[in-house]
Structures are given as structure tokens and as C-alpha cells.
Amino acid sequence: MSHDHTESTAPVPGLRTAELAEPGAVTIVVPTFNESANIRRLLHQITESVPARLPCEVVFVDDSTDDTPEVVRDAAKDCPYPVTVIHREEPVGGLGGAVVEGMKAAGSDWIVVMDGDCQHPPSLVPELVATGERSGAGLVVASRYIKGGSRAGLAGSYRVAVSRGATWLTKTLFPRRLHGISDPMSGFFAIRRSAVTADVLKPLGYKILLELAVRSRPRRVSEVPFVFQDRFAGESKSSAQEGLRFLRHLAGLRTASPAARMVGFGLIGLTGFLPNLFGLYALTAAGLHYVPAEILANQLGVAWNFVLIEHLLFRDRRSHRRWWDRAGRFALLANADLVLRIPLIALFVHRFGMGALSATALALVTTFVLRFAGTEALVYLPRRRPRGGRTAASRTAARRAA
């Protein structure tokens, strides 16, 4: 990550990039990606509607590949409030990660998050903060779906349908966490800095409000209606890729607890029968004996399951081991499941007098639980560090430095 700095020859009025101003009443965090055509209008709108009623500072967290940081630098000369630019060389976490970066840099008690495309009206910023102060809420959401709100700025029936579908899906998956939030897909909201711990957030993509509400939701939430405006310039950043990231994010949030992960693990395991059966059919049709065919086909199911749990269940834990190490351990556990199941069935039948069907069902449940526990403990938990808290690699590096 790099911070833009002003020229050393002459200070630029209104722009602070090395440090933030003294805490104001509100910090407006604006994540940007190639929004240079919207910057001047956005800052003008903020100037017209916010500082006169509420002291503010603006923090742009920029992942752009165009001249957005330079445009902000120039436009800030006419601003009567501090403007900060944080340009990230690596856009970790996407737009949500940019918002978290801005929250960490905020110097005010209230943080308002809004988009840089002028679809969120800055005139609503004072009302968001005032509503939070009056109600004692820690989070105030600008909603398109309560009385007085509108999604008019959503271009086309397709985007409207996607937005409504995503809202329904998230509220179905998180009925308790999203209770009282009619628009969890909103990117326009105010939050008390004391109500959120940025370090617990694990954003992925552009739906940061959902991340905040699920992982660290304040006890009291209020809503304010707003009319979603037309984009001033440029194109929407929504894409099929962002849609997939959103679904991965939902899966990661929903499976954050061990019980939910176990359920997800079982459902993914069930889907693994499809590639297994397809592989068995193809191999036996090619003339291979069914025993080696089933052994090989089972590896297709193992590979399928591994890819899904990597991206849906344990995305945040993949950095603990190299991918080939994780894949090898997962395959070993999955195949050990087959080897263990037959002796277990025999044990249940001959030692405990169970019927073959019930013994097989119990063996399936037993090996499933063992495989899930083994996957968590042996594949995705961090390696234990040697005593003293330093790994062998760090000790080697220390010796070289000496």
C-alpha cells in the first residue's frame, strides 16, 4: 500500500495525505476504482451539503489504474475540509477491503461509507449521523426499501432483479443478524468507530455492510430512506466475477461457526457423488474393471470436494499451508475414509449385532465426523510453532542476518 503525498515545494490547501486532520464530527470514507470523472462533482456535493452542518474529513481509498488519485489531489484545492488519499497497490479484499482501510485511518467518532459514483447523495450524511445520535444507534443504514426510499438509479430490470434477489438471499441466510436492516446490500451507511473492530472483518468484494452486520453488528440499528441516484459518469463495476465473489463471501460468512461448516462439509460431500458416478460410468464403459474404476472415479469426487471446500469453507485458512500440501492431506483423509468404513461396518455387525443397513449408516456418520475433524485439524489449522514462537524459517533468517 502506498500513500499519496503532496509536493514538497508548496502545501496544497485542503489535501492531507501524510496524516489525517484533527478528529472532526464525521469521516466520509469513499472507496474508488477508476472514478476520476466523478471526483470533482462528488467533492462539490459534499462541500455544498456537509461542512456547513457538520465538520467533516474525506478519506479516499483508491485501487484505481487511472488518474483518480491525481484528480483528487487537484480537486481538493477547492475543498474547505481535509481530504486524504490512500492508494493501494494491491487491492486486498476488493472494495470492502478498501472501506476497512479507510475505517482504520478515520479520525472521527462517526464514519460514513459511500460510493464514489455520485449515486449516494452526500446531502444525507448529516441526517445519518443525527439519526444515530438521536437513537443511540451504532449503525445507521441508508435504505432504498423503506418508505421514502427508492432504487430508481439501478439501471435496467436485470440489475433490479439481481439486487432484489441478493437482498432476499442474504436476509434468508442471516435472519437474526440482519433483523431490522431492510437493505443489507446498501453501500451507504454511518457507523460509530467504537462499534466496529476492523481487525475482525474479512471483506471480499463490494458488500461491506453485510460483512459488518454479520461479524460485528452493533446492538442498535436505525435506517434512513434514500433515493438511489443515477450514476454521474463511468460504468458500473458490477460483473459476473463480482457476483461470484459475493456468493463466496456469503458462503464464508454462513459457515463461520464449526456447526455450520460441518453442515456445509456434508452438503459438499454429497455433491461429490456426481463426478464420482460420472467417472465410474466413463471408465467402465471404456472397459476397465469396476474395482480399479471405482478407485480412480473416487479421486474425481475427492478433487471436486477439495475445490469446493477450498473456496467455500476454508478460504481464510488457505495461507497456512501450500496448496499441494493441503491437497495431499485432504486426499489422504478422503481415501482413508473408504479404508476405515469397511472394518467399522464389520465391527458393528459382528460385535454389536447390528443389521447391515444400520451398521453402514452408522459407519458413514462416524467416518464423516472423523473426516471433517481431520480436515480442520490436519489440513487447515496453522502449523504449531516451535517453542519460543519462531519457525525454523525465521530462525534461519535470523542467523543469516547475524
C-alpha positions in Angstrom: 0.0 0.0 0.0 1.2 3.5 -0.8 0.1 6.9 0.4 0.0 9.8 -2.0 1.9 12.8 -0.8 1.7 16.5 -1.8 4.6 18.2 -3.5 7.2 19.4 -1.0 7.6 22.8 -2.7 4.2 24.2 -1.7 1.5 22.8 0.5 -1.8 22.2 -1.2 -4.8 23.7 0.6 -7.4 21.1 1.6 -5.4 18.0 0.9 -3.7 16.0 3.6 -2.1 12.7 2.5 0.6 12.1 5.1 -1.7 12.3 8.0 -5.4 13.0 8.8 -6.7 16.2 10.3 -7.8 16.5 13.9 -10.9 14.4 14.6 -14.0 16.0 13.1 -17.6 15.1 13.6 -17.6 12.7 10.7 -15.1 10.9 8.4 -16.5 10.2 5.0 -14.8 7.1 3.5 -15.0 6.7 -0.2 -13.6 3.6 -1.9 -12.7 4.3 -5.5 -11.7 2.3 -8.6 -11.3 4.4 -11.8 -13.8 7.1 -10.8 -11.8 10.1 -11.9 -14.8 11.5 -13.9 -16.9 11.6 -10.7 -14.5 13.1 -8.2 -15.0 16.8 -8.7 -18.8 16.5 -8.7 -18.7 14.4 -5.5 -16.4 16.7 -3.6 -18.6 19.7 -4.8 -21.7 18.0 -3.5 -20.0 17.3 -0.2 -18.9 20.9 0.0 -22.4 22.1 -0.6 -24.3 20.0 1.9 -22.0 18.7 4.7 -19.4 21.1 6.2 -21.9 23.9 6.9 -23.9 21.5 9.1 -21.3 19.0 10.2 -17.5 19.2 10.4 -16.0 16.5 8.2 -13.0 15.0 6.6 -13.0 12.8 3.5 -10.8 9.7 3.0 -10.5 8.2 -0.5 -9.1 4.7 -0.5 -8.2 4.2 -4.1 -7.5 1.0 -6.1 -7.5 2.7 -9.5 -5.4 2.1 -12.5 -6.3 5.5 -14.0 -5.6 9.1 -12.8 -8.1 9.1 -9.9 -5.5 10.0 -7.2 -4.2 12.9 -9.3 -7.8 14.2 -9.9 -8.5 14.0 -6.1 -5.3 15.9 -5.4 -6.2 18.7 -7.8 -9.9 18.9 -6.8 -9.0 19.0 -3.1 -7.5 22.5 -3.5 -11.0 24.0 -3.5 -12.3 22.0 -0.5 -12.8 23.7 2.9 -12.2 20.3 4.7 -9.3 17.9 4.8 -9.1 15.3 2.0 -6.9 12.2 2.3 -5.9 9.8 -0.5 -4.7 6.3 0.3 -3.7 4.5 -2.8 -3.4 0.7 -2.5 -1.0 -1.1 -4.9 -2.7 -4.4 -4.0 -6.5 -4.2 -3.7 -6.8 -6.8 -1.0 -10.4 -7.6 -0.2 -11.7 -5.5 -3.1 -14.0 -2.6 -2.4 -14.8 -4.0 1.1 -11.1 -4.1 1.9 -10.7 -0.5 0.8 -13.5 0.5 3.2 -11.8 -1.3 6.1 -8.6 0.5 5.3 -10.5 3.8 5.4 -12.0 2.9 8.7 -8.6 2.3 10.2 -7.5 5.8 9.0 -10.6 7.6 10.2 -10.2 10.3 12.8 -13.8 10.9 13.8 -16.3 9.3 16.0 -18.7 8.7 13.1 -17.7 7.1 9.8 -19.9 7.4 6.8 -19.3 5.0 3.9 -20.4 6.0 0.4 -19.6 5.2 -3.2 -17.6 7.5 -5.4 -20.0 7.4 -8.4 -22.4 10.1 -7.1 -25.3 7.6 -6.6 -25.3 8.2 -2.9 -26.4 11.8 -2.1 -23.9 13.5 0.3 -26.8 15.7 1.5 -28.0 12.7 3.5 -24.7 12.5 5.5 -25.8 14.9 8.3 -29.1 13.1 8.7 -27.4 9.7 9.0 -25.2 11.0 11.8 -28.0 12.9 13.5 -30.3 9.8 13.4 -27.5 7.8 15.1 -27.1 10.4 17.8 -30.8 10.7 18.5 -31.5 7.0 18.6 -28.2 5.9 20.2 -27.7 3.5 17.3 -24.2 2.3 16.4 -25.2 1.7 12.8 -27.5 3.8 10.6 -28.3 2.3 7.1 -29.4 4.4 4.2 -32.1 2.1 2.7 -33.8 2.0 -0.6 -36.5 -0.3 0.6 -38.3 1.6 3.4 -41.0 4.3 2.9 -39.4 7.3 1.2 -36.6 5.3 -0.4 -36.2 4.3 -4.0 -33.9 2.2 -6.2 -34.5 4.5 -9.2 -30.8 4.7 -10.0 -30.5 1.0 -10.7 -30.1 0.8 -14.5 -32.3 -1.8 -16.1 -34.6 -4.6 -15.0 -31.6 -7.1 -14.8 -29.8 -5.1 -12.1 -33.1 -4.5 -10.2 -33.7 -8.3 -10.2 -30.2 -9.1 -9.1 -30.3 -6.5 -6.3 -33.7 -7.8 -5.0 -32.5 -11.5 -5.3 -29.3 -10.7 -3.4 -31.3 -8.9 -0.7 -33.7 -11.8 -0.3 -30.9 -14.4 -0.2 -28.9 -12.6 2.4 -31.9 -11.9 4.6 -32.8 -15.6 4.3 -29.4 -16.8 5.3 -28.9 -14.4 8.2 -32.4 -13.7 9.6 -31.2 -12.7 13.1 -28.1 -10.7 12.2 -30.0 -8.7 9.5 -33.1 -8.2 11.6 -34.1 -4.6 11.2 -32.0 -4.0 8.1 -34.2 -3.8 5.1 -31.3 -3.1 2.6 -28.3 -5.2 3.6 -26.9 -4.6 0.1 -26.7 -0.8 0.7 -23.2 0.7 0.3 -24.3 3.9 2.1 -24.3 3.9 5.9 -22.9 5.5 9.0 -21.2 3.6 11.8 -19.7 4.6 15.1 -16.0 4.0 15.1 -16.3 2.4 18.6 -19.0 0.0 17.3 -16.7 -1.9 15.0 -13.3 -3.7 15.3 -11.8 -3.5 11.9 -9.4 -6.4 12.6 -12.2 -8.9 12.8 -13.5 -8.1 9.4 -12.7 -10.3 6.4 -14.1 -8.4 3.4 -14.4 -10.0 0.0 -15.8 -7.8 -2.8 -18.1 -4.9 -2.5 -20.8 -5.7 0.1 -19.0 -4.4 3.2 -22.3 -3.6 5.1 -23.2 -7.3 5.0 -19.7 -8.1 6.5 -20.1 -5.5 9.2 -23.6 -6.6 10.1 -22.8 -10.3 10.4 -19.4 -10.2 12.0 -19.7 -7.2 14.3 -23.2 -5.8 14.2 -23.9 -3.1 16.8 -26.8 -3.8 19.1 -28.9 -0.9 17.9 -29.5 -0.2 14.2 -31.5 2.6 12.6 -32.5 3.2 9.0 -33.0 6.4 6.9 -34.7 6.3 3.5 -32.7 7.4 0.4 -33.2 7.6 -3.3 -30.6 5.8 -5.2 -29.3 8.3 -7.8 -28.2 7.8 -11.5 -24.5 7.3 -11.9 -22.9 10.6 -13.0 -20.2 9.2 -15.2 -18.3 6.0 -16.0 -19.6 2.4 -15.8 -20.8 0.2 -13.0 -18.2 -2.1 -11.5 -20.7 -4.9 -11.1 -19.8 -8.0 -13.1 -20.2 -11.8 -13.1 -16.9 -12.0 -11.3 -18.1 -9.7 -8.5 -21.3 -11.9 -8.3 -19.2 -15.0 -7.8 -17.1 -13.2 -5.1 -20.3 -12.2 -3.4 -21.6 -15.8 -3.3 -18.2 -16.9 -1.9 -18.4 -14.2 0.7 -21.9 -15.4 1.6 -20.7 -18.9 2.0 -17.8 -17.8 4.1 -20.0 -15.8 6.4 -22.6 -18.5 6.7 -20.0 -21.2 7.6 -18.1 -19.2 10.1 -19.2 -21.5 13.0 -18.0 -25.1 13.3 -21.5 -26.5 13.2 -22.3 -24.6 10.0 -19.0 -25.7 8.5 -19.9 -29.3 9.3 -23.2 -29.0 7.5 -21.5 -27.3 4.5 -18.9 -30.1 4.5 -21.6 -32.7 4.4 -23.5 -31.0 1.6 -20.4 -30.6 -0.5 -19.6 -34.3 0.1 -23.0 -35.2 -1.3 -22.3 -33.3 -4.5 -19.1 -35.3 -4.9 -21.1 -38.3 -5.8 -21.9 -36.7 -9.2 -18.3 -36.6 -10.6 -17.7 -40.0 -8.9 -20.6 -41.7 -10.7 -19.7 -39.9 -14.0 -16.1 -41.1 -13.7 -17.2 -44.7 -12.9 -19.5 -44.8 -15.9 -16.9 -43.5 -18.3 -14.1 -45.8 -17.0 -16.3 -49.0 -17.0 -17.7 -48.0 -20.5 -14.0 -47.9 -21.6 -13.5 -51.5 -20.5 -11.9 -51.0 -17.1 -12.8 -53.4 -14.3 -15.2 -51.9 -11.9 -12.9 -52.1 -8.8 -10.0 -50.1 -10.2 -12.5 -47.9 -12.0 -14.2 -47.0 -8.7 -10.8 -46.3 -7.0 -10.0 -43.9 -9.9 -13.5 -42.4 -10.0 -13.4 -41.7 -6.3 -10.4 -39.4 -6.9 -12.6 -37.3 -9.1 -15.1 -36.9 -6.3 -12.2 -36.1 -3.9 -10.8 -33.4 -6.2 -14.3 -31.9 -6.7 -14.9 -31.8 -2.9 -11.4 -30.3 -2.3 -12.0 -27.4 -4.8 -15.4 -26.6 -3.2 -14.3 -26.6 0.4 -11.2 -24.6 -0.5 -13.3 -21.8 -1.9 -16.5 -22.0 0.2 -15.5 -23.3 3.7 -11.8 -22.6 4.4 -10.9 -19.7 2.1 -9.5 -17.7 5.1 -7.2 -20.6 6.2 -5.5 -21.5 2.9 -2.4 -19.5 3.7 -1.3 -21.8 6.5 -0.1 -24.5 4.1 0.9 -24.7 0.4 -1.9 -25.9 -1.9 -0.2 -29.2 -2.8 0.3 -29.9 0.9 -3.4 -29.2 1.6 -4.5 -31.3 -1.5 -2.3 -34.2 -0.5 -3.6 -34.3 3.1 -7.2 -33.9 2.0 -6.9 -36.8 -0.5 -5.2 -39.0 2.2 -8.1 -38.3 4.6 -10.8 -38.9 2.0 -9.3 -42.2 0.9 -8.7 -43.3 4.4 -12.4 -42.9 4.9 -13.0 -45.7 2.4 -10.5 -48.0 4.1 -11.9 -47.3 7.6 -15.5 -47.8 6.7 -15.4 -51.5 5.9 -13.8 -52.6 9.2 -16.2 -50.3 11.0 -19.2 -52.0 9.4 -17.8 -55.4 10.2 -17.3 -54.3 13.8 -20.8 -53.0 14.2 -22.4 -56.2 12.7 -20.3 -58.9 14.4 -19.5 -57.2 17.7 -22.7 -55.3 18.4 -25.2 -57.4 16.4 -26.4 -54.6 14.2 -28.1 -55.1 10.8 -26.0 -54.4 7.7 -28.1 -51.3 6.7 -27.9 -49.6 10.1 -24.2 -50.6 10.5 -23.4 -49.0 7.2 -25.4 -45.8 8.1 -23.6 -45.5 11.4 -20.2 -46.1 9.8 -20.9 -43.4 7.2 -21.8 -40.9 10.0 -18.7 -41.9 12.1 -16.3 -41.6 9.2 -17.9 -38.3 8.1 -17.4 -36.8 11.5 -13.8 -38.1 11.7 -13.1 -36.8 8.2 -14.4 -33.3 9.0 -12.5 -33.1 12.2 -9.4 -34.4 10.5 -9.8 -31.9 7.6 -10.0 -29.0 10.1 -7.1 -30.2 12.3 -4.7 -31.6 9.8 -5.3 -29.6 6.6 -6.5 -26.1 7.6 -5.3 -25.4 11.1 -2.0 -23.4 11.4 1.2 -25.3 12.0 2.4 -25.3 15.5 5.3 -23.0 16.1 8.3 -24.3 18.0 8.9 -23.2 21.5 10.0 -19.6 21.6 7.4 -18.7 19.0 9.7 -18.8 16.0 9.6 -21.1 13.0 12.6 -22.8 11.5 12.5 -20.3 8.6 12.6 -17.3 10.9 15.5 -18.8 12.9 17.4 -19.4 9.6 16.7 -15.8 8.5 17.9 -14.5 11.9 21.1 -16.5 11.6 21.7 -15.1 8.1 21.1 -11.5 9.3 23.6 -12.1 12.1 
